[in-house]
Each structure stands twice: as structure tokens, then as C-alpha cells.
Amino acid sequence: MPSSNEATADSISTATRANGTFCPQMRRKFVLVAAILASALGFIDGSVLAIAMPALRVNLGASLAEAQWISNAYALTLSALILAGGAAGDRFGLRHAFVTGIALFIAASLACALAPNPAVLIGFRAIQGIGAAIMVPGSLAIIAKAYPKKERGRAIGIWAAASALTTALGPVLGGFALSTFGNGVWRAIFAVNLPLGLVSIYLLLVKIPADQPTEKRSLDLGGAALATLAFGSLAYGLTAMNAEGGGMMAGPAIVAGVVLLFVFILYERWQREPMIDLGLFRIGAFAGANLATFFLYFALSANLFYMPMVLIAGWGLSSAEVGFIFLPLSTSIALLSGPVGRWSDRIGPRLPIAAGSFVVAIAFAGLALLADAGIHHFWTGTFPLMTLMGLGMALVVSPLSTAIMTSVEDKDTGAASGINNAVSRIGGLIAVAAMGSLAAFVYARSTGNPAGIPGFGEPPASGLAADLDHLRIAASDSAFAAVAAVTALLCLLSSVIAWFTVPGQALPWPQQTSDSGD
């Protein structure tokens, strides 16, 4: 005869199954808190690291190529494995996979905080990316599985708002910490992941019941390995093109990356359960939205990675000031995504995506003009343009998700969303590699590489002659102007692609009654 506790557990389980979830109502709040904390790990880690990169380079003596790989080692494993990470939740259960991803992420974070040199840091950043590839898709998926449909929208809204708040505050607080405590505090950026992750794991293991695997999906580890090798080779080749990277290997690495990419595509077509359903790219709207995503997030990632280097190492601004450049982006997305999403539902996603990408292009073109003219006005020049960029991205984010989801059948929406997530991260990976080489080339050409002058993005050593320091600052401006100009053109290209491929009305004239121009 079952005990009263067993009977209560059975009744909770029965009620939970009736709601189509694995989690009883009184414990769902713990799912939400755990998911928010886990999301904060990834958001804070990525944005604050960009602010901390100049300090990190000084503290560890990292070259520009090493700085690129400190970012790209993480981006590479995350982008290549994120689809396999999502499948792991279906195969082994979301709670189990989510906890595994968080544990791997925080263990690697602690190792990053203790890294004695750039090479060790790069290695553990790659492991951190593997953890994130399991953790990131699990964050939203476990909310969707824990809450019934009628409560899911509100829960996801709370998660999104909290994620936006951490994204906004992370760089600001990180910048103040760097300005207050000095260069060595960059290690705390990684160390702070430990308490956040441990609280999340505690809630998941102690407060939340285990869910059952939904299907025995293949993880397609062969495809994940090929994707890692292909994009890793491309990123290595593009990074090696810069003056510090050993240009002789650039060509062979890029060729190897292209060949491996074709091998990956052939392998995925041969697989019974591929990591990426390549058939989805036969849908014009889906292919166009992903191409627009690639160019837009390429541009965004390049500017957000290299701008802090120029502002801190070139202009001499404090980390506390520079931390504010991320604020308009996250704030605009948090405040405007809802209204823009409703507007997109009425007229279709074409106009918001195309218009938003065009606005971002104007913002980056403005940054290029300011940098090329050597105008170092942060609060009256750079910050307003970053605010304009944030408004443009707020026009894009929600409609782009709508365009991806509505371009495929309902059964493929999860796969489509995962592919688009991976595409945006691959865009960032290639951007940091390629634009770093462009910046290094322009910087070297502008300075002529005289003895004693630091590399691009490095603060000057004490005692640097005034004429060399002036040359260094001007060259930094020229290098960033080149990056901003190229990325402005890519945003314009993203706008054009969206206009011609994404469904929706061409213009929201009242007399038009069709919601789709396709």
C-alpha cells in the first residue's frame, strides 16, 4: 500500500501529465529562475569580455591574433555544436542535458579565470563553448516543457525581460569593475559564473523533477566534428591573414575550410537524421532570412568586438564609459521587441527587417565617418550612433524570428530556429576573424610598423614618444573606420536581401489588404 507521500507524488505527477508538462505548478518558478541564471552566464560572459579584452591583453600579453581566438574558440564550438546540443536535450532529457551543459560551462569558466597565458585561456574557452552549446538551447526549451501552453508566453516573456536586463547591466557593471580595480579583475568576469551556475544547478537537481526524454534522436557527432573543422579552418585562415598571424598558412587553411564545408554538406545529405536539414534551404524565404541574418550579425559582432579596443586602447576612454555602448542595444530590444512584433504580425516581417537593417547600416556608416575624421566624441558622437544601431536591431530581432518560423512547416520550426541561431553565431565567428585581419592590415599600412609602436588594439606602453602615440591613435581610427565601413555595406546588403526574399507587404499603405507580397 503506497504511503501518503507517494500518493501525493503520484497525484502531482498525474496532474502534471494532464497539463502536458513534467513540472508541477509550485515548482515551475524554480525552472524559470534556473533558466534566467543560466542565460545570464552566456550573456554576461560574451558582452563583458569585449569590454575587458584590452585589459586582458595587457595582463596576459596577448597579441591581436590571440585576442581573436579568445573570442573565436568559444564561438566556434558553440556555433558548430549548438544543434547537437539541442538534440541532446531530446535524447537524454532536458534537465539532465541542461545541468551537464551548465556544469561544463562553469568548470571551464573557473579554468579560464586561472589561465596563466593566452594559449591556456583559448583552450578552455573552446571547452566553455561546448558547455554553452548544450546550455543555451536548454534554457528556453526547459521553460517550454515545464509550462503549459496557456502559461508559456508569460514565462518566456519574463525570461526574455530578465535576459535583456542582465545583457544591459553586465557590460556597465563590468566596465566599472575594470576601471575601479585594474586590469587583473578580468579574471572575475569568468569567476562570477561559478556562483550563478551552482545556484542554477541546485535548483534544477533539488527543486525540479526530472523530465523524460522525448525521442531517441541522433546527435550527429560526425556532422558536428566536420562543422567544427570546417569553420575552425576558415576562422584560422582569416585570422592568419593579419600581420601577427603568420600569413603563409592563410591560403591553405581557407582552402581546407571550404573543402571541409563541402564535405560537411555532402555528409549531412547522406545522414538519416542530420544535424541540419538542408532541404529547408530550398525554401526561398528561409534561405533569404538566414542570409540576411549572417550579414547582419557579422556586422554587429565585428563592431561590438573591435570598438571597445579602439575606444579604450586608442582613445584612452575608461572601461566604465565604454561599458555603456552595449546599453542601447539591449534596452531597445527589451522595450521595442513586443510592439515591433505586433507590427510585423500585421504587415509581414519584410519591411521591419529591411528597414531595421538599413538603420543599422546608417549607424555603422556614421561610426566609419567619425573614426575616419578622428572625431573622438563619445557621448555626442559614438553613443548616439550606437543608440541608432540599437533601434535598428530592435526592428529586426522579433520580425526575423517570425520570418524564420513562418517560412517552414510547423513540424520544422524547432529545427529552423536552431539553424538560424547557429547562422548568427557563425556570422560572428567569421566576422571577428576576417575584420581583425582587415583592421591589422590598415593599421600596419597607416603606421608603417615603426619600432616600439604597439599593435592594433593595444594600449601604449609608458614612455611612448608623442609623435608615435599620435600616429598610433590615427592608425587605430583608420583601422576601425575600415571595419565600420565594410560592415555598413553588409548591413545594406542584408536589407536588400530581406526586401526581396522575406514575405510581407512592400509598403504598409492602408489600401493594401494582402498580408503577403509573395
N, C-alpha and C positions, 0 to 999 in steps of 0.2 A: 504494500500500500504506500503511495507516494506521500512524502511529508508536505506540510503546508508551504514550505519554501519552494519545493519542487512544483507544487500545484500552481503557486503564484508565477513561477518562471514559465511554466507551460502556458498559462493564460496570457502572459505578456507576449510570449513567442507567437501564440495563435493570433492575437490582436495585431501584432507587428506584421505577420504574413498577410493578414487580411488587408492591411494598408499598402501592401506591395513594397515594404521596406524591411530592413534587417534590424533596425534600431527602435526600441520603444520610445515613446514620446518624451518621457522625462530625461532621457539621456541624449537626445538629439543636440541639445545645446553644447554638449561636450564635443560632438563631432564638428560643430561649427567653429568652436574655439580652436580645436586642434588644426583644422584646415586653415584658419586665418593665421595661426602662428607659423605653420609650415610654409604658407605662401610668403609671409614676411621674410623668411630665411632667404628665399631666392630673390625677392625684390630688393631688399636692403643690400644684400651681397653684391648684386650687379651694379646698382646705381652709385653706392658709396665707394666702390673700388675705383670707379672712374675719377672721382674727386681725389682719392688717396694715391693714385698712380704716380704723380710727381714725387710725393714724399717717399713712396715705396722705392722708386728708382734711386733716389738719393741714399736711402738707408741700406739697400741691398747692392747698390752699384749696378743696376740693371740697364742694359742697352735698350734702344728702341725696339729692336727685333725681339728681345726677351720680354719687354713690356707687352708687345703684341701677343706673344704666346701665353703670357699670364692670363690674358683675356680669352684668347682663342682656344687654349687647351680645354677650358670649361665649355665654351660654346660648341666646340667640335663634338665632344662626347654627348653633350645634351641634345644637339640637333640631330645627330646620327642615330641616337638610341631612344629618343622620346616616343616613337611609335611602338617600339618593342616594349618600352616601359609601361605604356598604356595597356598593351595586351597582357602584361604580367598581372595586372590587377584583375582582369577577367579570368585568368587561368588559376591563380593561386589565392584569390580573394583580395578585395580592396584593402581591408585593414592590414592584412599581413604584408602586402606589397608596399603599402604606404609607410608602415613602420620601418621596413627594410630600407626604403629609399631615404627616409629622414635619418636613420642611424648611420648609413654610409655617408650621407652629406655632412653630418656634424662631426663624424670621426675624421673625415678628410679636412674639414674646416679647422679643427684643432691642430692637425698636422701642418696646415698652411700657416697658422698663427706662429708656429715654432720653426718654420722653414729658415735654414741658415743662409741660403743662396737662391738665386733665381731658378736654377735647374730643378731643385727640390720643390720649390713652390709650383712650378709648371706641372710637374708630375702629379702632385696632389690636387691641383686644380682640375686635371683630367679626371681623377677619381671622384672629385666633388661633382663634376658634370654627370657622371654615371648615376650617382645618387639622385641628383636633380631630375634626371630623365625618368626615374621611377616615381619621384615625389611630386613633380609638377602636374602630370595628368591625374594623379591620385587625389589631389587636393579638391578639385571640383567634382570629380567622379564620386567620391565618397559622400559628398553632400547630396548629390542627385540620388544616390542609392539609399541614403538614410532618411530622406524626407519624402513624404507622399507628394503626388503631383500638385495638389492644391496648396501646399505649403512651400514647394520647392523654389518658386520665383522669389518669394520674400527672403528665404535663406540665402539664395545666391546673391540677391541684392545687398544683404548685409555683408556677405563675404567680399563682394566687389568694392563696396564702400570702405571697408576696413583695409583691404589691399591697397586701394588708392591712397588712403591716409598714411600707411607705412611707406609707400613709394614716395610720397611728398615729403614726409618728415625725415626719412632716412638720410638723404644727402645733406640736408640742412644741419641735422644733429652731428653727422659725421664730419662735416666741414668745420663746425665749431670745435669739435674734439681735436681735430688735427691742428687747428690754429692755436688752441689752448695748451695742448700737451706735447706738441712737437711731432716730428716725422715718425718716431718709433711707434706711435699709437695706431698706425695702420694695422698692426697685428690684432688689436682689439676688435677690428671690423670682423675678422674671422672668428675670434674667440666668443663674441656675443652670440654666435649661432648655437653654442653649446647649451646655455640655459633655456633658450627658446625651444630648441629641438627636444630637450629632455622633458620639458613640460608637455609638449605635444605627444611624445611617445607615452608618457604616463597616462594621459587622458585616453589615448587610443587603446592601451592594453588593460587599464584598470576600470575605466568608466564606460567603455563601449564594447558591446558584444561583437564576436567575430561574425563576418558575413560569409556566405557560401560562394565558392567560385561559380560564375555564371556559365562558362563554357571552357572547354579544353582547347583554347586557341594556341596555334603555333607561335613561338616568339620570334621566329625567323632571324636567328642569331647570325646566320650566314649573310643575309642581306644587311644586317646592322654592321657586321665587320667590313663588308665591302663598301658601305656608305662611309664608314669612319676612315678607311684607307683612301677612298676617292677624294673626299672633301679635305682630309688631312694633307694629302699630296698637293692639292690645289692651293690650300692656305699656306703650306710651306713654300711652294714655288713663288707665290705672290709676295710673301714676306721676304724671301731671299733676294728679291729684286732690289731691296733698299740697300743703301751704301754700307750698312753694317751687317748685312745678312749673307754675304758670300754669293754674289750674283751668278757664278758659274753653274750652280745647281738649280737655278730658277727654271730654265727651259725644260730640262729633263723631268723635273718634278711636276710642272704643269702638264706636260705631255702624258706622264704617268697618271696624273689625276683624271685627265679627260678619258684616257683608255679605261681606267677603272670605273669611271662613271658609266660608260657604255656597257661594261661587263655587269655592273650592278643592275642596269635596266634590263638586260637580257636575262639575268638571274631572276629578277622579280617577275618577269613574264613567264618564266618556266615554273615558278613556285605555285603549289596548290593553294597555300594560304600566305600570300606575300605581305610584307610589311607595308608596302604601298600598292594600292590598287591603281595601276597605271591606266586602266580603262577610263577612270574618272576624267583624265586629261583630254579625252576625246570630246568632252562637253565644253563648248566654246566659252561659256560664261565662267565655268570653274577654272579653266586654264588661264583665262584673261585675268580673273581676280587674283589668282596666285602669282601671275607675272607682275601685276601691279603691286602686290604685297612685297615681292622680292625687291623691286627697285626702291619702294618707299622705305622699307625697313633697312635696306642697305644704306640709304642716305641718312636716316635717323641715327643708326648705330655709329656710323663714321663720325658724325658731328658730335654726338654725346661722348664719344671716347677721346677724340683729339682736342676738342675745345677746352676742357679743363687743363690739359697740358699747356696750351698756349696762354690761357688766362693766368695760370699760376706761375709757370716757369718763364713765360715770355713777358707778360705784362706786370708780373710781380704782385698780383692780387692775392689776398688771403684765401685759404681753403674755406673759411666761413662765408665769405662773399660768394665764391664760386658755387658753393652748395645750393644756392638759390636758383641756379639755372634750370634745375630739374623740377622746380616747384610749379611753373606754369603748365608743364605738360601733364603731370598727374592731376593737378587741380582742375584743369579744363576737361580732361576726360571724365573725372568723377562727377563734375557738375553738369556737363552737357550731353553725356552719352545717352541718358534717358530721353530728353527732348529730341535729340537728333535721331535716335532710333525710331521714335514715333513719326517723325517727319519722313524718314526713309520708308517706313511701312506704307505711308500714304502715296508717295510719288515714285517709289522704287529706289534702289541704292545707287544708281548710276550717277546722278547729279551730286549727292553728298560726297561720294568718293572722289569724283573728278575735281569738284570744287575744293575739297579739303587738300588733296594732293597739290593742286595749283597754289593754294595759300602757303603750304609748306615750302614749295619751290620759291615763292616770293621771299619768304623769311630767310632761306638759305642764301639766296642771291644777295639780299641785303647784308648778311654776315660777310659774304665774299667782298662786297664793295667796301664795307667798313674796314675789314682787315687789310685789303689792298691799299687803302688810303692811309693806313696806320692810325686810324681813329680809335683811341683806347678809352671809349666812354662806356663803362659797363652798365650803369643804371639808366642812362638816357639813350643808349645805343643797342648794346648786346641784349640786355634783359627785355626790352620791348619787342625785339625781333624774336626772342625765344618765346615770349607770350603769344605772338602771332603764330609761331610754329605750333604751340600747344593748341590754339584754337583750330588750326588746320587739322591736326591729328584727331581732335575731338570730333570733327566732321567725318572722319574716315573710319574710326575703330568699330563702332556699332554697325554701320551700314556694310562694312566689309565682311563682318561675321554673317550678316543677313544674306549678302550676296553668295557667300560660300555655301551656307546651309540650304538656301532655296534653289541652288543650281543643280542639286543632286536629289535622288530619291530619298525618302525618309529613312530607309534602312541604311543608307550610306552617310548619314550626317555625322556620326561619330568619327568615321574614317576621314571624311572631308575636313572636319575641324582639326584633327590631328595632323593631317598633311599641311594645312595652312599654317599651323603653329610651327611645324618643322621648317617650312619655307621661310618664314620671317626670321627664324634663328640662323638658318643657313645664310640668308642675306646679310645678317650682322657679322657672321664669321668671315665671309669673303670681303666685306667692307673694311674691317679692321686690318686685314692682311693687305689688300690692294691699296687702300688710301694711305696706309703707313708708308708704303714704298713710294707713292706719289709725293707725300709730304717730305720724305727724306731726300728724294731727288731734287725737288725745288729748293729745299733748304741748302743742300750741298752746292747747287749751282749758284744760289744767291750769295753764299758766304765765300765760296772758293776754297773752303776747307783749310783756313789758316791754322797754324799750330796754336793749341791752347783754347780754341773755341769749343764749347760743349756741343753735343749733338742735339737734334730736334727734340723739343720737349724736356730737355734737361735744364734745371736752373743753373745759373752761372756760379762758378767757384769764386770764393772771395779773392779779391785782388785782380780780377779780370780788367784789362785796360778798357777805358771808357769808349774808345773807338770800336774795339771788338765787341763790347756789350751792345753798342748801338747797332752794329752790323748784325749781331745775333737776333736782336728784337725785330729788326726789319725783315730778316730772313724768315723768322717764325711767322710773322704776319703774312708774308708771301706764300709760305707753305700751306697755312690754313686757308688762305683765300683760294688756293687751287683746289683744296678738298671741298670747300663750301660751294665753289662754282660747279664742279663736277656733280656733286650731289643735288644741287638745284636743277640741273639738266635732267637727272634721273627722276626727280620728283615730277618734273614736267612730263617726262615720258610715261610715268605711272598714271598721270592724269589723262593723257591721251588714250592709253590702253584701256583704262576703266571706261572712258566715254564710248569707245567703240565695241567693247565686249560685254560689259555688265548690263543686265536688263534694267529698265526703268524709263520714265518719260525723259525726253530730251530736255524739256524745259517745263517748269510747273505752271503753265498757263491754265487759267480756270476753265477755258473752253475744251481742254483735252480731257477726255473721260477714261482713256485707257491707262491702266497702271503699268503697262509694259510696252516698251517700244520694240520688243523683239517678237 
